[in-house]
């Protein structure tokens, strides 16, 4: 079973719409796990979007969540989707459970108060303006912290070892700018520019040295 969803407006909190990755979080090369290219290297365009929670107590109570759940049920009729290790590609942003990276989702910027949907595909998504009437140019416009909507393909992963669903992004609409999310140390807080300057340092370019004639 294959279905599509269009997400509500959410905030881009992980990954990139422009830059693919060829290694996983453990620095192992990514390869195709199924299909005719199984075992061959692949590039993954991954990003995560934080969709605000409403009155629901679980994401499967939303319109988009119901579609994802239905795909899982149809793709795994033996009930694999009931297992706690089923790979939904959705995280509760308020969770205090420590993940494989030894971090709690609730501590990550932009996660709290949201459902975190994780999208990936071996191709970069097509990018459009807010109403989809114009495709955006290739240069980087959308950054972490900005707001987007995602049109995605939902499909079961056909895996017996790690059953789950794929959220394959197809198109992304850029809705608006948000506070920039900076991964790693903030360059404004690490101590740059606080030491006295050594002799010879100038805040403006210096004239080139011209040797005197012999």
Backbone torsions as a table, in degrees:
resi	resn	phi	psi	omega
1	UNK	NA	133.9	178.8
2	UNK	-129.0	131.2	177.9
3	UNK	-134.9	170.6	176.0
4	UNK	-126.3	155.3	173.8
5	UNK	-135.6	154.6	165.5
6	UNK	-117.3	118.4	-175.1
7	UNK	-72.9	158.1	164.8
8	UNK	-63.4	169.7	175.9
9	UNK	-64.4	130.0	179.7
10	UNK	-140.8	174.0	-176.2
11	UNK	-102.0	133.6	177.3
12	UNK	-73.9	114.3	-172.1
13	UNK	-118.1	-13.0	178.1
14	UNK	-148.5	156.7	172.1
15	UNK	78.4	-160.3	-176.9
16	UNK	-150.3	143.1	175.0
17	UNK	-83.6	-8.4	-171.2
18	UNK	-118.9	-31.3	-171.7
19	UNK	-111.9	121.9	178.0
20	UNK	-85.8	166.6	177.5
21	UNK	-127.1	144.5	-179.9
22	UNK	-115.5	7.2	175.2
23	UNK	-132.3	150.7	179.3
24	UNK	-86.1	-173.5	-177.1
25	UNK	-63.6	-21.3	178.3
26	UNK	-98.9	15.5	177.7
27	UNK	64.0	28.3	175.6
28	UNK	-96.2	140.5	-178.7
29	UNK	-59.9	138.3	176.8
30	UNK	-81.7	138.6	177.7
31	UNK	-135.9	160.0	174.1
32	UNK	-70.2	131.3	-177.0
33	UNK	-95.1	-20.5	179.8
34	UNK	-141.2	172.8	175.1
35	UNK	85.8	-173.9	-175.6
36	UNK	-69.5	-18.5	-179.3
37	UNK	-101.9	18.6	-176.2
38	UNK	-53.3	133.0	179.5
39	UNK	89.0	-14.5	-179.1
40	UNK	-83.9	153.2	180.0
41	UNK	-62.4	147.1	176.9
42	UNK	-140.6	156.8	173.7
43	UNK	-107.9	134.1	-175.8
44	UNK	-114.1	124.8	173.8
45	UNK	-97.1	102.9	-173.1
46	UNK	-113.0	140.3	168.5
47	UNK	-156.2	159.4	179.2
48	UNK	-124.5	141.8	-178.8
49	UNK	-122.3	132.2	178.2
50	UNK	-93.6	111.1	179.7
51	UNK	-98.4	124.4	-177.0
52	UNK	-59.4	140.2	175.4
53	UNK	-75.3	150.6	173.2
54	UNK	-110.4	-133.6	179.1
55	UNK	-84.9	-6.9	-176.8
56	UNK	-69.7	152.4	176.7
57	UNK	-99.5	-11.3	176.8
58	UNK	-147.8	149.4	-176.3
59	UNK	-64.2	-23.8	-178.8
60	UNK	-71.3	-4.1	176.0
61	UNK	-89.6	-1.0	176.0
62	UNK	-92.2	163.6	179.6
63	UNK	-63.6	-44.6	-179.5
64	UNK	-70.4	-34.7	179.7
65	UNK	-67.6	-35.2	178.6
66	UNK	-63.0	-38.1	178.1
67	UNK	-63.1	-45.7	-179.9
68	UNK	-62.6	-43.7	179.1
69	UNK	-63.0	-41.6	-179.5
70	UNK	-63.6	-39.3	177.4
71	UNK	-62.5	-42.2	179.4
72	UNK	-63.0	-43.0	-178.7
73	UNK	-65.6	-40.7	-179.5
74	UNK	-73.5	-32.6	-177.9
75	UNK	-78.9	-23.9	-177.9
76	UNK	-131.1	73.3	-175.5
77	UNK	-65.6	-12.9	178.2
78	UNK	-82.6	-1.5	176.2
79	UNK	91.1	18.4	-179.7
80	UNK	-59.6	-27.3	-177.7
81	UNK	-66.0	-14.9	178.4
82	UNK	-77.6	-23.2	-176.4
83	UNK	-64.9	139.5	-178.1
84	UNK	-62.9	-20.4	-179.8
85	UNK	-92.4	6.0	178.5
86	UNK	-60.1	134.9	-174.1
87	UNK	-88.6	94.3	-177.6
88	UNK	-84.2	-20.0	-174.1
89	UNK	65.4	26.1	178.4
90	UNK	-133.9	134.0	-179.9
91	UNK	-124.7	142.1	172.4
92	UNK	-77.3	114.2	-177.0
93	UNK	-66.0	-14.0	177.2
94	UNK	-94.6	2.8	-176.6
95	UNK	-65.2	139.2	176.2
96	UNK	-102.0	7.1	-179.9
97	UNK	-75.7	130.0	-179.4
98	UNK	-73.1	129.8	-177.7
99	UNK	-91.3	-172.7	-177.7
100	UNK	-64.1	-24.0	178.4
101	UNK	-88.4	11.0	178.2
102	UNK	62.6	35.5	177.8
103	UNK	-130.1	152.7	174.8
104	UNK	-93.9	132.0	179.0
105	UNK	-53.1	-38.3	-176.9
106	UNK	-63.6	-17.9	-179.0
107	UNK	-89.1	-9.4	-177.2
108	UNK	-86.0	140.2	-177.3
109	UNK	-60.3	130.0	176.6
110	UNK	86.5	-2.2	-176.4
111	UNK	-86.4	-45.0	-173.4
112	UNK	-58.2	136.4	178.6
113	UNK	82.5	10.2	-174.6
114	UNK	-135.8	158.2	163.8
115	UNK	-92.4	130.9	-176.8
116	UNK	-101.4	113.4	-179.8
117	UNK	-100.9	128.8	-175.2
118	UNK	-109.5	116.4	-176.5
119	UNK	-108.4	146.3	175.3
120	UNK	-156.2	157.6	179.6
121	UNK	-172.5	152.0	-179.9
122	UNK	-75.0	8.6	179.1
123	UNK	-133.3	149.6	176.7
124	UNK	-71.4	147.5	-179.0
125	UNK	-74.5	154.3	170.9
126	UNK	-78.1	133.8	-174.6
127	UNK	-109.1	136.6	-177.3
128	UNK	-133.9	166.6	173.5
129	UNK	-72.8	-177.9	-168.4
130	UNK	-59.4	-36.9	-178.4
131	UNK	-102.0	7.8	176.4
132	UNK	76.1	11.7	-176.4
133	UNK	-84.7	-11.5	-177.1
134	UNK	-146.4	130.0	176.5
135	UNK	-77.9	139.9	-177.7
136	UNK	-83.7	152.0	178.5
137	UNK	-67.4	171.9	-172.4
138	UNK	-75.9	-21.5	-178.1
139	UNK	-69.1	158.7	-175.4
140	UNK	-69.3	118.1	178.4
141	UNK	-118.2	-39.9	-176.5
142	UNK	-96.0	123.4	-177.8
143	UNK	-119.4	167.5	176.0
144	UNK	-57.5	131.3	-176.9
145	UNK	106.1	-19.3	179.2
146	UNK	-79.3	168.0	-175.1
147	UNK	-108.3	138.1	-173.8
148	UNK	-144.5	166.3	163.4
149	UNK	-121.6	148.9	-176.4
150	UNK	-124.4	131.3	170.1
151	UNK	-101.5	120.2	-169.6
152	UNK	-136.3	153.9	175.5
153	UNK	-95.5	130.0	-179.9
154	UNK	-110.3	123.6	-175.7
155	UNK	-148.5	145.9	175.1
156	UNK	-69.1	148.0	-174.9
157	UNK	-86.7	-2.6	176.0
158	UNK	58.4	27.4	-178.7
159	UNK	-102.0	133.8	174.2
160	UNK	-87.3	-26.7	-177.8
161	UNK	-80.7	-40.4	179.5
162	UNK	-138.9	74.4	-176.8
163	UNK	-63.2	147.3	-179.9
164	UNK	178.3	-169.3	177.7
165	UNK	-120.4	154.0	171.4
166	UNK	-101.6	137.1	168.5
167	UNK	-107.4	93.4	-175.4
168	UNK	-93.8	109.7	-179.7
169	UNK	-66.6	139.7	176.2
170	UNK	-115.1	-51.3	-179.5
171	UNK	-138.1	150.2	178.0
172	UNK	-130.8	131.5	174.7
173	UNK	-103.9	127.8	178.7
174	UNK	-83.4	113.4	-174.9
175	UNK	-90.5	-40.4	-179.5
176	UNK	175.8	170.6	-177.5
177	UNK	-84.2	148.2	174.8
178	UNK	-134.3	173.7	177.2
179	UNK	-57.0	130.7	-176.3
180	UNK	-65.1	134.0	174.3
181	UNK	-96.1	123.7	-179.6
182	UNK	-108.9	120.7	178.5
183	UNK	-84.5	137.7	-178.9
184	UNK	82.2	-169.8	-177.2
185	UNK	-62.6	142.8	175.1
186	UNK	-76.4	123.2	-177.9
187	UNK	-61.7	-18.4	178.8
188	UNK	-80.2	-9.5	-175.1
189	UNK	-116.2	5.9	-174.5
190	UNK	-98.2	2.7	174.4
191	UNK	102.5	7.2	176.3
192	UNK	-61.6	140.6	171.8
193	UNK	78.1	13.4	-177.2
194	UNK	-102.2	-14.5	-178.6
195	UNK	-89.2	152.6	175.1
196	UNK	-63.8	145.4	-177.9
197	UNK	-79.2	140.7	175.5
198	UNK	-70.3	161.8	178.9
199	UNK	-59.7	141.6	177.4
200	UNK	95.4	-8.6	-179.8
201	UNK	-82.9	132.5	178.9
202	UNK	-124.3	144.4	178.1
203	UNK	-81.6	-6.8	177.7
204	UNK	-125.2	153.8	179.5
205	UNK	-58.8	142.8	178.5
206	UNK	-96.4	150.2	177.8
207	UNK	-64.4	144.7	179.7
208	UNK	-65.2	143.6	178.2
209	UNK	-74.2	128.0	177.7
210	UNK	-113.5	113.2	-178.7
211	UNK	-64.8	146.0	178.9
212	UNK	-71.8	151.8	179.7
213	UNK	-67.9	145.7	-180.0
214	UNK	-68.5	NA	NA
